[in-house]
Amino acid sequence: MLKGKVVGNIVSTNKFDSLRGFKFLEVQLMECGHLTDRYIIAVDKTISAGIGEEVLLVTGSSARVAVGDQTAPVDATVVGIVDRA
């Protein structure tokens, strides 16, 4: 599992049918509580994360399980928003 900060939205009007209805987010990855210079594009099917929020991500086959479609061409999925007390 990875942690990152949402820095932008990605708009794609032409895409595979299996990706329709997904929100695409640009996420800056974090390590040890600090932002890195690495970014990833992740889908958000149900979490509704927004710009500026810290999120939890899964990658690989876990990302496809999280969206509920083993055939979807998904490499990373947002699975949670990090709460701050």
PDB file of N, CA, C and O in Angstrom:
ATOM      1  N   MET A   1       0.851  -1.168   0.000  1.00  0.00           N
ATOM      2  CA  MET A   1       0.000   0.000   0.000  1.00  0.00           C
ATOM      3  C   MET A   1       0.898   1.233   0.000  1.00  0.00           C
ATOM      4  O   MET A   1       1.971   1.239   0.604  1.00  0.00           O
ATOM      5  N   LEU A   2       0.440   2.273  -0.687  1.00  0.00           N
ATOM      6  CA  LEU A   2       1.190   3.522  -0.800  1.00  0.00           C
ATOM      7  C   LEU A   2       0.378   4.672  -0.218  1.00  0.00           C
ATOM      8  O   LEU A   2      -0.841   4.581  -0.074  1.00  0.00           O
ATOM      9  N   LYS A   3       1.076   5.755   0.113  1.00  0.00           N
ATOM     10  CA  LYS A   3       0.401   6.967   0.562  1.00  0.00           C
ATOM     11  C   LYS A   3       0.851   8.106  -0.331  1.00  0.00           C
ATOM     12  O   LYS A   3       2.009   8.163  -0.744  1.00  0.00           O
ATOM     13  N   GLY A   4      -0.076   9.022  -0.631  1.00  0.00           N
ATOM     14  CA  GLY A   4       0.266  10.154  -1.458  1.00  0.00           C
ATOM     15  C   GLY A   4      -0.703  11.303  -1.256  1.00  0.00           C
ATOM     16  O   GLY A   4      -1.670  11.205  -0.500  1.00  0.00           O
ATOM     17  N   LYS A   5      -0.418  12.399  -1.954  1.00  0.00           N
ATOM     18  CA  LYS A   5      -1.256  13.593  -1.877  1.00  0.00           C
ATOM     19  C   LYS A   5      -1.807  13.884  -3.270  1.00  0.00           C
ATOM     20  O   LYS A   5      -1.053  13.942  -4.241  1.00  0.00           O
ATOM     21  N   VAL A   6      -3.124  14.067  -3.366  1.00  0.00           N
ATOM     22  CA  VAL A   6      -3.753  14.362  -4.647  1.00  0.00           C
ATOM     23  C   VAL A   6      -3.360  15.781  -5.065  1.00  0.00           C
ATOM     24  O   VAL A   6      -3.579  16.744  -4.330  1.00  0.00           O
ATOM     25  N   VAL A   7      -2.771  15.888  -6.264  1.00  0.00           N
ATOM     26  CA  VAL A   7      -2.317  17.193  -6.755  1.00  0.00           C
ATOM     27  C   VAL A   7      -3.072  17.642  -8.000  1.00  0.00           C
ATOM     28  O   VAL A   7      -2.911  18.782  -8.436  1.00  0.00           O
ATOM     29  N   GLY A   8      -3.889  16.772  -8.577  1.00  0.00           N
ATOM     30  CA  GLY A   8      -4.621  17.185  -9.762  1.00  0.00           C
ATOM     31  C   GLY A   8      -5.597  16.143 -10.249  1.00  0.00           C
ATOM     32  O   GLY A   8      -5.544  14.978  -9.854  1.00  0.00           O
ATOM     33  N   ASN A   9      -6.488  16.582 -11.112  1.00  0.00           N
ATOM     34  CA  ASN A   9      -7.435  15.695 -11.789  1.00  0.00           C
ATOM     35  C   ASN A   9      -6.962  15.482 -13.217  1.00  0.00           C
ATOM     36  O   ASN A   9      -6.360  16.375 -13.814  1.00  0.00           O
ATOM     37  N   ILE A  10      -7.228  14.318 -13.761  1.00  0.00           N
ATOM     38  CA  ILE A  10      -6.912  14.002 -15.144  1.00  0.00           C
ATOM     39  C   ILE A  10      -8.236  13.798 -15.869  1.00  0.00           C
ATOM     40  O   ILE A  10      -9.080  13.019 -15.427  1.00  0.00           O
ATOM     41  N   VAL A  11      -8.413  14.499 -16.983  1.00  0.00           N
ATOM     42  CA  VAL A  11      -9.633  14.349 -17.773  1.00  0.00           C
ATOM     43  C   VAL A  11      -9.293  13.566 -19.033  1.00  0.00           C
ATOM     44  O   VAL A  11      -8.349  13.905 -19.747  1.00  0.00           O
ATOM     45  N   SER A  12     -10.061  12.521 -19.300  1.00  0.00           N
ATOM     46  CA  SER A  12      -9.861  11.691 -20.482  1.00  0.00           C
ATOM     47  C   SER A  12     -11.228  11.371 -21.076  1.00  0.00           C
ATOM     48  O   SER A  12     -11.996  10.598 -20.504  1.00  0.00           O
ATOM     49  N   THR A  13     -11.522  11.965 -22.217  1.00  0.00           N
ATOM     50  CA  THR A  13     -12.823  11.715 -22.833  1.00  0.00           C
ATOM     51  C   THR A  13     -12.841  10.417 -23.633  1.00  0.00           C
ATOM     52  O   THR A  13     -13.885   9.773 -23.736  1.00  0.00           O
ATOM     53  N   ASN A  14     -11.704  10.025 -24.198  1.00  0.00           N
ATOM     54  CA  ASN A  14     -11.602   8.757 -24.921  1.00  0.00           C
ATOM     55  C   ASN A  14     -10.815   7.772 -24.085  1.00  0.00           C
ATOM     56  O   ASN A  14      -9.650   8.009 -23.762  1.00  0.00           O
ATOM     57  N   LYS A  15     -11.455   6.658 -23.732  1.00  0.00           N
ATOM     58  CA  LYS A  15     -10.801   5.643 -22.911  1.00  0.00           C
ATOM     59  C   LYS A  15     -11.500   4.299 -23.100  1.00  0.00           C
ATOM     60  O   LYS A  15     -12.577   4.229 -23.693  1.00  0.00           O
ATOM     61  N   PHE A  16     -10.878   3.231 -22.591  1.00  0.00           N
ATOM     62  CA  PHE A  16     -11.496   1.916 -22.635  1.00  0.00           C
ATOM     63  C   PHE A  16     -12.854   1.977 -21.954  1.00  0.00           C
ATOM     64  O   PHE A  16     -13.037   2.708 -20.980  1.00  0.00           O
ATOM     65  N   ASP A  17     -13.797   1.213 -22.465  1.00  0.00           N
ATOM     66  CA  ASP A  17     -15.140   1.176 -21.877  1.00  0.00           C
ATOM     67  C   ASP A  17     -15.105   0.786 -20.403  1.00  0.00           C
ATOM     68  O   ASP A  17     -15.908   1.279 -19.610  1.00  0.00           O
ATOM     69  N   SER A  18     -14.177  -0.099 -20.033  1.00  0.00           N
ATOM     70  CA  SER A  18     -14.110  -0.563 -18.645  1.00  0.00           C
ATOM     71  C   SER A  18     -13.651   0.543 -17.687  1.00  0.00           C
ATOM     72  O   SER A  18     -13.715   0.362 -16.471  1.00  0.00           O
ATOM     73  N   LEU A  19     -13.187   1.686 -18.215  1.00  0.00           N
ATOM     74  CA  LEU A  19     -12.748   2.797 -17.371  1.00  0.00           C
ATOM     75  C   LEU A  19     -13.779   3.926 -17.295  1.00  0.00           C
ATOM     76  O   LEU A  19     -13.559   4.917 -16.599  1.00  0.00           O
ATOM     77  N   ARG A  20     -14.889   3.783 -17.997  1.00  0.00           N
ATOM     78  CA  ARG A  20     -15.916   4.820 -17.962  1.00  0.00           C
ATOM     79  C   ARG A  20     -16.507   4.929 -16.561  1.00  0.00           C
ATOM     80  O   ARG A  20     -16.791   3.921 -15.914  1.00  0.00           O
ATOM     81  N   GLY A  21     -16.687   6.155 -16.105  1.00  0.00           N
ATOM     82  CA  GLY A  21     -17.246   6.387 -14.776  1.00  0.00           C
ATOM     83  C   GLY A  21     -16.204   6.508 -13.683  1.00  0.00           C
ATOM     84  O   GLY A  21     -16.543   6.831 -12.545  1.00  0.00           O
ATOM     85  N   PHE A  22     -14.939   6.257 -14.004  1.00  0.00           N
ATOM     86  CA  PHE A  22     -13.877   6.388 -13.012  1.00  0.00           C
ATOM     87  C   PHE A  22     -13.336   7.808 -13.014  1.00  0.00           C
ATOM     88  O   PHE A  22     -13.262   8.452 -14.060  1.00  0.00           O
ATOM     89  N   LYS A  23     -12.963   8.287 -11.851  1.00  0.00           N
ATOM     90  CA  LYS A  23     -12.285   9.574 -11.713  1.00  0.00           C
ATOM     91  C   LYS A  23     -10.781   9.281 -11.729  1.00  0.00           C
ATOM     92  O   LYS A  23     -10.325   8.367 -11.042  1.00  0.00           O
ATOM     93  N   PHE A  24     -10.012  10.043 -12.502  1.00  0.00           N
ATOM     94  CA  PHE A  24      -8.564   9.869 -12.580  1.00  0.00           C
ATOM     95  C   PHE A  24      -7.883  10.985 -11.798  1.00  0.00           C
ATOM     96  O   PHE A  24      -8.207  12.160 -11.973  1.00  0.00           O
ATOM     97  N   LEU A  25      -6.942  10.619 -10.939  1.00  0.00           N
ATOM     98  CA  LEU A  25      -6.245  11.581 -10.100  1.00  0.00           C
ATOM     99  C   LEU A  25      -4.737  11.488 -10.291  1.00  0.00           C
ATOM    100  O   LEU A  25      -4.187  10.398 -10.446  1.00  0.00           O
ATOM    101  N   GLU A  26      -4.079  12.636 -10.277  1.00  0.00           N
ATOM    102  CA  GLU A  26      -2.622  12.663 -10.239  1.00  0.00           C
ATOM    103  C   GLU A  26      -2.231  12.758  -8.764  1.00  0.00           C
ATOM    104  O   GLU A  26      -2.659  13.666  -8.052  1.00  0.00           O
ATOM    105  N   VAL A  27      -1.414  11.808  -8.324  1.00  0.00           N
ATOM    106  CA  VAL A  27      -1.056  11.708  -6.905  1.00  0.00           C
ATOM    107  C   VAL A  27       0.464  11.784  -6.751  1.00  0.00           C
ATOM    108  O   VAL A  27       1.200  11.041  -7.401  1.00  0.00           O
ATOM    109  N   GLN A  28       0.921  12.682  -5.891  1.00  0.00           N
ATOM    110  CA  GLN A  28       2.340  12.782  -5.558  1.00  0.00           C
ATOM    111  C   GLN A  28       2.591  11.826  -4.396  1.00  0.00           C
ATOM    112  O   GLN A  28       1.975  11.947  -3.337  1.00  0.00           O
ATOM    113  N   LEU A  29       3.492  10.884  -4.601  1.00  0.00           N
ATOM    114  CA  LEU A  29       3.739   9.853  -3.597  1.00  0.00           C
ATOM    115  C   LEU A  29       4.495  10.407  -2.388  1.00  0.00           C
ATOM    116  O   LEU A  29       5.250  11.373  -2.492  1.00  0.00           O
ATOM    117  N   MET A  30       4.270   9.767  -1.242  1.00  0.00           N
ATOM    118  CA  MET A  30       4.913  10.154   0.014  1.00  0.00           C
ATOM    119  C   MET A  30       5.701   8.983   0.572  1.00  0.00           C
ATOM    120  O   MET A  30       5.341   7.824   0.369  1.00  0.00           O
ATOM    121  N   GLU A  31       6.779   9.296   1.277  1.00  0.00           N
ATOM    122  CA  GLU A  31       7.558   8.307   2.016  1.00  0.00           C
ATOM    123  C   GLU A  31       7.939   8.918   3.345  1.00  0.00           C
ATOM    124  O   GLU A  31       8.400  10.058   3.393  1.00  0.00           O
ATOM    125  N   CYS A  32       7.755   8.183   4.419  1.00  0.00           N
ATOM    126  CA  CYS A  32       8.115   8.644   5.769  1.00  0.00           C
ATOM    127  C   CYS A  32       7.489  10.006   6.078  1.00  0.00           C
ATOM    128  O   CYS A  32       8.103  10.837   6.746  1.00  0.00           O
ATOM    129  N   GLY A  33       6.276  10.227   5.592  1.00  0.00           N
ATOM    130  CA  GLY A  33       5.558  11.462   5.868  1.00  0.00           C
ATOM    131  C   GLY A  33       5.950  12.660   5.037  1.00  0.00           C
ATOM    132  O   GLY A  33       5.447  13.761   5.265  1.00  0.00           O
ATOM    133  N   HIS A  34       6.848  12.468   4.067  1.00  0.00           N
ATOM    134  CA  HIS A  34       7.317  13.581   3.231  1.00  0.00           C
ATOM    135  C   HIS A  34       7.011  13.302   1.766  1.00  0.00           C
ATOM    136  O   HIS A  34       7.095  12.161   1.311  1.00  0.00           O
ATOM    137  N   LEU A  35       6.655  14.355   1.029  1.00  0.00           N
ATOM    138  CA  LEU A  35       6.399  14.222  -0.398  1.00  0.00           C
ATOM    139  C   LEU A  35       7.691  13.889  -1.130  1.00  0.00           C
ATOM    140  O   LEU A  35       8.758  14.395  -0.784  1.00  0.00           O
ATOM    141  N   THR A  36       7.587  13.034  -2.143  1.00  0.00           N
ATOM    142  CA  THR A  36       8.733  12.673  -2.980  1.00  0.00           C
ATOM    143  C   THR A  36       8.594  13.380  -4.323  1.00  0.00           C
ATOM    144  O   THR A  36       7.661  14.157  -4.525  1.00  0.00           O
ATOM    145  N   ASP A  37       9.511  13.113  -5.230  1.00  0.00           N
ATOM    146  CA  ASP A  37       9.399  13.670  -6.584  1.00  0.00           C
ATOM    147  C   ASP A  37       8.771  12.657  -7.545  1.00  0.00           C
ATOM    148  O   ASP A  37       8.905  12.782  -8.762  1.00  0.00           O
ATOM    149  N   ARG A  38       8.090  11.657  -6.991  1.00  0.00           N
ATOM    150  CA  ARG A  38       7.433  10.626  -7.801  1.00  0.00           C
ATOM    151  C   ARG A  38       5.918  10.865  -7.828  1.00  0.00           C
ATOM    152  O   ARG A  38       5.312  11.248  -6.828  1.00  0.00           O
ATOM    153  N   TYR A  39       5.334  10.627  -8.994  1.00  0.00           N
ATOM    154  CA  TYR A  39       3.896  10.811  -9.183  1.00  0.00           C
ATOM    155  C   TYR A  39       3.305   9.550  -9.784  1.00  0.00           C
ATOM    156  O   TYR A  39       4.007   8.763 -10.418  1.00  0.00           O
ATOM    157  N   ILE A  40       2.005   9.364  -9.580  1.00  0.00           N
ATOM    158  CA  ILE A  40       1.292   8.225 -10.156  1.00  0.00           C
ATOM    159  C   ILE A  40      -0.117   8.687 -10.517  1.00  0.00           C
ATOM    160  O   ILE A  40      -0.672   9.578  -9.875  1.00  0.00           O
ATOM    161  N   ILE A  41      -0.684   8.077 -11.545  1.00  0.00           N
ATOM    162  CA  ILE A  41      -2.081   8.323 -11.899  1.00  0.00           C
ATOM    163  C   ILE A  41      -2.887   7.168 -11.312  1.00  0.00           C
ATOM    164  O   ILE A  41      -2.587   6.001 -11.561  1.00  0.00           O
ATOM    165  N   ALA A  42      -3.908   7.503 -10.536  1.00  0.00           N
ATOM    166  CA  ALA A  42      -4.728   6.490  -9.881  1.00  0.00           C
ATOM    167  C   ALA A  42      -6.195   6.731 -10.198  1.00  0.00           C
ATOM    168  O   ALA A  42      -6.612   7.868 -10.416  1.00  0.00           O
ATOM    169  N   VAL A  43      -6.975   5.654 -10.224  1.00  0.00           N
ATOM    170  CA  VAL A  43      -8.413   5.797 -10.394  1.00  0.00           C
ATOM    171  C   VAL A  43      -9.076   5.856  -9.022  1.00  0.00           C
ATOM    172  O   VAL A  43      -8.588   5.280  -8.050  1.00  0.00           O
ATOM    173  N   ASP A  44     -10.188   6.560  -8.972  1.00  0.00           N
ATOM    174  CA  ASP A  44     -10.977   6.692  -7.750  1.00  0.00           C
ATOM    175  C   ASP A  44     -12.409   6.345  -8.134  1.00  0.00           C
ATOM    176  O   ASP A  44     -13.106   7.138  -8.767  1.00  0.00           O
ATOM    177  N   LYS A  45     -12.832   5.157  -7.745  1.00  0.00           N
ATOM    178  CA  LYS A  45     -14.170   4.701  -8.143  1.00  0.00           C
ATOM    179  C   LYS A  45     -15.240   5.139  -7.156  1.00  0.00           C
ATOM    180  O   LYS A  45     -16.338   5.515  -7.565  1.00  0.00           O
ATOM    181  N   THR A  46     -14.937   5.096  -5.853  1.00  0.00           N
ATOM    182  CA  THR A  46     -15.987   5.357  -4.862  1.00  0.00           C
ATOM    183  C   THR A  46     -15.548   6.250  -3.699  1.00  0.00           C
ATOM    184  O   THR A  46     -16.389   6.635  -2.888  1.00  0.00           O
ATOM    185  N   ILE A  47     -14.286   6.585  -3.593  1.00  0.00           N
ATOM    186  CA  ILE A  47     -13.785   7.303  -2.417  1.00  0.00           C
ATOM    187  C   ILE A  47     -14.056   8.804  -2.494  1.00  0.00           C
ATOM    188  O   ILE A  47     -14.262   9.441  -1.461  1.00  0.00           O
ATOM    189  N   SER A  48     -14.061   9.372  -3.680  1.00  0.00           N
ATOM    190  CA  SER A  48     -14.307  10.807  -3.904  1.00  0.00           C
ATOM    191  C   SER A  48     -13.247  11.697  -3.261  1.00  0.00           C
ATOM    192  O   SER A  48     -13.574  12.694  -2.618  1.00  0.00           O
ATOM    193  N   ALA A  49     -11.985  11.336  -3.437  1.00  0.00           N
ATOM    194  CA  ALA A  49     -10.879  12.152  -2.930  1.00  0.00           C
ATOM    195  C   ALA A  49     -10.752  13.414  -3.766  1.00  0.00           C
ATOM    196  O   ALA A  49     -11.079  13.424  -4.953  1.00  0.00           O
ATOM    197  N   GLY A  50     -10.273  14.476  -3.135  1.00  0.00           N
ATOM    198  CA  GLY A  50     -10.101  15.732  -3.836  1.00  0.00           C
ATOM    199  C   GLY A  50      -8.682  16.245  -3.748  1.00  0.00           C
ATOM    200  O   GLY A  50      -7.855  15.704  -3.014  1.00  0.00           O
ATOM    201  N   ILE A  51      -8.404  17.294  -4.503  1.00  0.00           N
ATOM    202  CA  ILE A  51      -7.075  17.901  -4.519  1.00  0.00           C
ATOM    203  C   ILE A  51      -6.713  18.365  -3.107  1.00  0.00           C
ATOM    204  O   ILE A  51      -7.514  18.986  -2.408  1.00  0.00           O
ATOM    205  N   GLY A  52      -5.481  18.044  -2.717  1.00  0.00           N
ATOM    206  CA  GLY A  52      -4.969  18.418  -1.405  1.00  0.00           C
ATOM    207  C   GLY A  52      -5.130  17.352  -0.339  1.00  0.00           C
ATOM    208  O   GLY A  52      -4.541  17.465   0.737  1.00  0.00           O
ATOM    209  N   GLU A  53      -5.910  16.325  -0.610  1.00  0.00           N
ATOM    210  CA  GLU A  53      -6.107  15.273   0.388  1.00  0.00           C
ATOM    211  C   GLU A  53      -5.024  14.207   0.288  1.00  0.00           C
ATOM    212  O   GLU A  53      -4.554  13.874  -0.800  1.00  0.00           O
ATOM    213  N   GLU A  54      -4.642  13.682   1.442  1.00  0.00           N
ATOM    214  CA  GLU A  54      -3.725  12.544   1.484  1.00  0.00           C
ATOM    215  C   GLU A  54      -4.554  11.276   1.339  1.00  0.00           C
ATOM    216  O   GLU A  54      -5.588  11.116   1.987  1.00  0.00           O
ATOM    217  N   VAL A  55      -4.082  10.374   0.475  1.00  0.00           N
ATOM    218  CA  VAL A  55      -4.848   9.170   0.168  1.00  0.00           C
ATOM    219  C   VAL A  55      -3.995   7.912   0.309  1.00  0.00           C
ATOM    220  O   VAL A  55      -2.766   7.963   0.273  1.00  0.00           O
ATOM    221  N   LEU A  56      -4.676   6.799   0.469  1.00  0.00           N
ATOM    222  CA  LEU A  56      -4.051   5.483   0.459  1.00  0.00           C
ATOM    223  C   LEU A  56      -4.318   4.861  -0.905  1.00  0.00           C
ATOM    224  O   LEU A  56      -5.421   4.964  -1.443  1.00  0.00           O
ATOM    225  N   LEU A  57      -3.294   4.213  -1.457  1.00  0.00           N
ATOM    226  CA  LEU A  57      -3.373   3.622  -2.793  1.00  0.00           C
ATOM    227  C   LEU A  57      -2.959   2.164  -2.747  1.00  0.00           C
ATOM    228  O   LEU A  57      -2.115   1.764  -1.945  1.00  0.00           O
ATOM    229  N   VAL A  58      -3.568   1.379  -3.622  1.00  0.00           N
ATOM    230  CA  VAL A  58      -3.078   0.028  -3.877  1.00  0.00           C
ATOM    231  C   VAL A  58      -2.706  -0.046  -5.351  1.00  0.00           C
ATOM    232  O   VAL A  58      -3.257   0.677  -6.182  1.00  0.00           O
ATOM    233  N   THR A  59      -1.761  -0.932  -5.662  1.00  0.00           N
ATOM    234  CA  THR A  59      -1.286  -1.058  -7.039  1.00  0.00           C
ATOM    235  C   THR A  59      -1.353  -2.516  -7.487  1.00  0.00           C
ATOM    236  O   THR A  59      -1.599  -3.422  -6.691  1.00  0.00           O
ATOM    237  N   GLY A  60      -1.128  -2.712  -8.777  1.00  0.00           N
ATOM    238  CA  GLY A  60      -1.090  -4.060  -9.334  1.00  0.00           C
ATOM    239  C   GLY A  60      -2.434  -4.754  -9.290  1.00  0.00           C
ATOM    240  O   GLY A  60      -3.468  -4.115  -9.485  1.00  0.00           O
ATOM    241  N   SER A  61      -2.436  -6.051  -9.036  1.00  0.00           N
ATOM    242  CA  SER A  61      -3.683  -6.815  -9.034  1.00  0.00           C
ATOM    243  C   SER A  61      -4.635  -6.333  -7.944  1.00  0.00           C
ATOM    244  O   SER A  61      -5.851  -6.442  -8.101  1.00  0.00           O
ATOM    245  N   SER A  62      -4.107  -5.805  -6.847  1.00  0.00           N
ATOM    246  CA  SER A  62      -4.966  -5.255  -5.792  1.00  0.00           C
ATOM    247  C   SER A  62      -5.773  -4.070  -6.304  1.00  0.00           C
ATOM    248  O   SER A  62      -6.904  -3.858  -5.865  1.00  0.00           O
ATOM    249  N   ALA A  63      -5.211  -3.299  -7.221  1.00  0.00           N
ATOM    250  CA  ALA A  63      -5.922  -2.153  -7.796  1.00  0.00           C
ATOM    251  C   ALA A  63      -7.122  -2.625  -8.618  1.00  0.00           C
ATOM    252  O   ALA A  63      -8.185  -2.006  -8.582  1.00  0.00           O
ATOM    253  N   ARG A  64      -6.952  -3.707  -9.347  1.00  0.00           N
ATOM    254  CA  ARG A  64      -8.071  -4.234 -10.141  1.00  0.00           C
ATOM    255  C   ARG A  64      -9.141  -4.838  -9.238  1.00  0.00           C
ATOM    256  O   ARG A  64     -10.333  -4.700  -9.514  1.00  0.00           O
ATOM    257  N   VAL A  65      -8.733  -5.499  -8.176  1.00  0.00           N
ATOM    258  CA  VAL A  65      -9.701  -6.037  -7.212  1.00  0.00           C
ATOM    259  C   VAL A  65     -10.494  -4.894  -6.590  1.00  0.00           C
ATOM    260  O   VAL A  65     -11.707  -5.001  -6.414  1.00  0.00           O
ATOM    261  N   ALA A  66      -9.810  -3.801  -6.258  1.00  0.00           N
ATOM    262  CA  ALA A  66     -10.467  -2.663  -5.610  1.00  0.00           C
ATOM    263  C   ALA A  66     -11.534  -2.024  -6.497  1.00  0.00           C
ATOM    264  O   ALA A  66     -12.530  -1.515  -5.984  1.00  0.00           O
ATOM    265  N   VAL A  67     -11.347  -2.040  -7.813  1.00  0.00           N
ATOM    266  CA  VAL A  67     -12.371  -1.478  -8.699  1.00  0.00           C
ATOM    267  C   VAL A  67     -13.421  -2.507  -9.090  1.00  0.00           C
ATOM    268  O   VAL A  67     -14.423  -2.163  -9.717  1.00  0.00           O
ATOM    269  N   GLY A  68     -13.200  -3.767  -8.726  1.00  0.00           N
ATOM    270  CA  GLY A  68     -14.190  -4.810  -8.980  1.00  0.00           C
ATOM    271  C   GLY A  68     -14.198  -5.356 -10.397  1.00  0.00           C
ATOM    272  O   GLY A  68     -15.190  -5.937 -10.836  1.00  0.00           O
ATOM    273  N   ASP A  69     -13.085  -5.172 -11.120  1.00  0.00           N
ATOM    274  CA  ASP A  69     -13.009  -5.659 -12.499  1.00  0.00           C
ATOM    275  C   ASP A  69     -11.589  -6.131 -12.778  1.00  0.00           C
ATOM    276  O   ASP A  69     -10.689  -5.315 -12.973  1.00  0.00           O
ATOM    277  N   GLN A  70     -11.388  -7.438 -12.797  1.00  0.00           N
ATOM    278  CA  GLN A  70     -10.058  -8.015 -13.007  1.00  0.00           C
ATOM    279  C   GLN A  70      -9.506  -7.733 -14.394  1.00  0.00           C
ATOM    280  O   GLN A  70      -8.303  -7.876 -14.613  1.00  0.00           O
ATOM    281  N   THR A  71     -10.352  -7.338 -15.336  1.00  0.00           N
ATOM    282  CA  THR A  71      -9.886  -7.079 -16.698  1.00  0.00           C
ATOM    283  C   THR A  71      -9.638  -5.594 -16.961  1.00  0.00           C
ATOM    284  O   THR A  71      -9.143  -5.241 -18.031  1.00  0.00           O
ATOM    285  N   ALA A  72      -9.966  -4.726 -16.022  1.00  0.00           N
ATOM    286  CA  ALA A  72      -9.770  -3.279 -16.221  1.00  0.00           C
ATOM    287  C   ALA A  72      -8.278  -2.956 -16.256  1.00  0.00           C
ATOM    288  O   ALA A  72      -7.519  -3.476 -15.438  1.00  0.00           O
ATOM    289  N   PRO A  73      -7.844  -2.109 -17.188  1.00  0.00           N
ATOM    290  CA  PRO A  73      -6.430  -1.739 -17.275  1.00  0.00           C
ATOM    291  C   PRO A  73      -6.070  -0.670 -16.234  1.00  0.00           C
ATOM    292  O   PRO A  73      -5.819   0.487 -16.569  1.00  0.00           O
ATOM    293  N   VAL A  74      -6.054  -1.088 -14.971  1.00  0.00           N
ATOM    294  CA  VAL A  74      -5.820  -0.175 -13.847  1.00  0.00           C
ATOM    295  C   VAL A  74      -4.557  -0.598 -13.115  1.00  0.00           C
ATOM    296  O   VAL A  74      -4.406  -1.767 -12.760  1.00  0.00           O
ATOM    297  N   ASP A  75      -3.640   0.353 -12.884  1.00  0.00           N
ATOM    298  CA  ASP A  75      -2.405   0.075 -12.152  1.00  0.00           C
ATOM    299  C   ASP A  75      -2.436   0.571 -10.719  1.00  0.00           C
ATOM    300  O   ASP A  75      -1.710   0.050  -9.872  1.00  0.00           O
ATOM    301  N   ALA A  76      -3.271   1.580 -10.426  1.00  0.00           N
ATOM    302  CA  ALA A  76      -3.332   2.145  -9.073  1.00  0.00           C
ATOM    303  C   ALA A  76      -4.751   2.616  -8.787  1.00  0.00           C
ATOM    304  O   ALA A  76      -5.408   3.197  -9.650  1.00  0.00           O
ATOM    305  N   THR A  77      -5.221   2.359  -7.560  1.00  0.00           N
ATOM    306  CA  THR A  77      -6.569   2.730  -7.146  1.00  0.00           C
ATOM    307  C   THR A  77      -6.528   3.369  -5.771  1.00  0.00           C
ATOM    308  O   THR A  77      -5.834   2.890  -4.875  1.00  0.00           O
ATOM    309  N   VAL A  78      -7.279   4.462  -5.606  1.00  0.00           N
ATOM    310  CA  VAL A  78      -7.435   5.099  -4.302  1.00  0.00           C
ATOM    311  C   VAL A  78      -8.398   4.240  -3.479  1.00  0.00           C
ATOM    312  O   VAL A  78      -9.502   3.931  -3.927  1.00  0.00           O
ATOM    313  N   VAL A  79      -7.970   3.857  -2.272  1.00  0.00           N
ATOM    314  CA  VAL A  79      -8.813   3.020  -1.413  1.00  0.00           C
ATOM    315  C   VAL A  79      -9.162   3.700  -0.094  1.00  0.00           C
ATOM    316  O   VAL A  79      -9.924   3.147   0.699  1.00  0.00           O
ATOM    317  N   GLY A  80      -8.620   4.886   0.153  1.00  0.00           N
ATOM    318  CA  GLY A  80      -8.966   5.582   1.386  1.00  0.00           C
ATOM    319  C   GLY A  80      -8.391   6.989   1.425  1.00  0.00           C
ATOM    320  O   GLY A  80      -7.437   7.320   0.721  1.00  0.00           O
ATOM    321  N   ILE A  81      -9.012   7.812   2.282  1.00  0.00           N
ATOM    322  CA  ILE A  81      -8.521   9.161   2.554  1.00  0.00           C
ATOM    323  C   ILE A  81      -7.959   9.150   3.965  1.00  0.00           C
ATOM    324  O   ILE A  81      -8.601   8.650   4.888  1.00  0.00           O
ATOM    325  N   VAL A  82      -6.758   9.701   4.136  1.00  0.00           N
ATOM    326  CA  VAL A  82      -6.103   9.720   5.435  1.00  0.00           C
ATOM    327  C   VAL A  82      -6.750  10.813   6.308  1.00  0.00           C
ATOM    328  O   VAL A  82      -6.815  11.975   5.910  1.00  0.00           O
ATOM    329  N   ASP A  83      -7.223  10.424   7.497  1.00  0.00           N
ATOM    330  CA  ASP A  83      -7.812  11.377   8.450  1.00  0.00           C
ATOM    331  C   ASP A  83      -6.724  12.008   9.282  1.00  0.00           C
ATOM    332  O   ASP A  83      -5.767  11.339   9.673  1.00  0.00           O
ATOM    333  N   ARG A  84      -6.861  13.270   9.551  1.00  0.00           N
ATOM    334  CA  ARG A  84      -5.948  13.987  10.445  1.00  0.00           C
ATOM    335  C   ARG A  84      -6.725  14.421  11.665  1.00  0.00           C
ATOM    336  O   ARG A  84      -7.799  15.010  11.540  1.00  0.00           O
ATOM    337  N   ALA A  85      -6.202  14.140  12.836  1.00  0.00           N
ATOM    338  CA  ALA A  85      -6.883  14.518  14.093  1.00  0.00           C
ATOM    339  C   ALA A  85      -6.580  15.948  14.466  1.00  0.00           C
ATOM    340  O   ALA A  85      -7.064  16.436  15.487  1.00  0.00           O
TER     341      ALA A  85
END
